[in-house]
Amino acid sequence: MTHDTSSTGSANSALALAIRNAGGQSGLARALGISQPAVSRWVRQNALLPGKYVLTTEALTGVPRHQLRPDLYPRDLGPSPEWPGHQAFLGVDSAVSRVSFNQNSALQGEAA
């Protein structure tokens, strides 16, 4: 798997900060329920923190997920811009009449 080197560099700095905040490699490993050599391998190989550990690491160390794995959790860029001539998305049921089922599972109301 290839990674953008600019995001990898910042993610590795974030991993180093997370390790420091956790009290070292052993502290982070213990908190994640893995071995210290696994954490050491991430550091030695300049690897990204595996995605399954990002949210736990964020909660334990205070290092934001978008810094730990910017490829998986991009920084919030705010709301999408309005497109001229396009209606805003109102939800999947916005154009459908209300439909319900009675106790006998018979359809009541108008079907779309």
HUFENHU-V43579 format. One record per residue. N is the residue number from 1. RES is the residue in three letters. OMEGA is omega in whole degrees, -180 to 180 (none if undefined). D_LAST is the distance of its C-alpha to the last C-alpha in whole Angstrom. Layout:
N/RES/OMEGA/D_LAST + N/RES/OMEGA/D_LAST
//
This chain:
1/MET/179/46 + 2/THR/-179/47 + 3/HIS/173/46 + 4/ASP/-175/47 + 5/THR/179/50 + 6/SER/178/50 + 7/SER/178/47 + 8/THR/180/49 + 9/GLY/180/52 + 10/SER/178/50 + 11/ALA/178/49 + 12/ASN/174/52 + 13/SER/178/54 + 14/ALA/177/51 + 15/LEU/178/52 + 16/ALA/178/55 + 17/LEU/178/54 + 18/ALA/179/52 + 19/ILE/179/55 + 20/ARG/-179/58 + 21/ASN/-180/55 + 22/ALA/180/55 + 23/GLY/178/59 + 24/GLY/-178/59 + 25/GLN/-180/58 + 26/SER/179/59 + 27/GLY/179/57 + 28/LEU/180/54 + 29/ALA/-180/54 + 30/ARG/-179/55 + 31/ALA/-179/52 + 32/LEU/180/49 + 33/GLY/179/51 + 34/ILE/-179/52 + 35/SER/176/56 + 36/GLN/177/58 + 37/PRO/177/59 + 38/ALA/178/55 + 39/VAL/179/55 + 40/SER/179/58 + 41/ARG/177/57 + 42/TRP/-178/54 + 43/VAL/-179/56 + 44/ARG/-177/59 + 45/GLN/-180/56 + 46/ASN/-176/55 + 47/ALA/175/51 + 48/LEU/175/48 + 49/LEU/178/47 + 50/PRO/-175/45 + 51/GLY/-177/41 + 52/LYS/-180/41 + 53/TYR/-173/44 + 54/VAL/-175/43 + 55/LEU/178/41 + 56/THR/179/44 + 57/THR/177/47 + 58/GLU/-178/45 + 59/ALA/-177/45 + 60/LEU/-170/49 + 61/THR/-178/50 + 62/GLY/177/48 + 63/VAL/-175/48 + 64/PRO/-179/44 + 65/ARG/-179/42 + 66/HIS/173/42 + 67/GLN/180/46 + 68/LEU/-180/46 + 69/ARG/-179/43 + 70/PRO/178/42 + 71/ASP/179/40 + 72/LEU/-176/38 + 73/TYR/-180/38 + 74/PRO/178/38 + 75/ARG/-180/39 + 76/ASP/-179/37 + 77/LEU/-180/36 + 78/GLY/-177/34 + 79/PRO/177/31 + 80/SER/178/30 + 81/PRO/176/31 + 82/GLU/176/28 + 83/TRP/179/28 + 84/PRO/177/28 + 85/GLY/180/25 + 86/HIS/176/23 + 87/GLN/175/20 + 88/ALA/178/21 + 89/PHE/-176/18 + 90/LEU/-178/17 + 91/GLY/-175/15 + 92/VAL/-176/12 + 93/ASP/-173/10 + 94/SER/-176/11 + 95/ALA/-176/8 + 96/VAL/175/6 + 97/SER/179/6 + 98/ARG/179/9 + 99/VAL/177/9 + 100/SER/179/12 + 101/PHE/176/15 + 102/ASN/-177/18 + 103/GLN/-179/21 + 104/ASN/-180/21 + 105/SER/176/18 + 106/ALA/-179/16 + 107/LEU/176/12 + 108/GLN/178/12 + 109/GLY/-178/10 + 110/GLU/174/6 + 111/ALA/-178/4 + 112/ALA/none/0
//
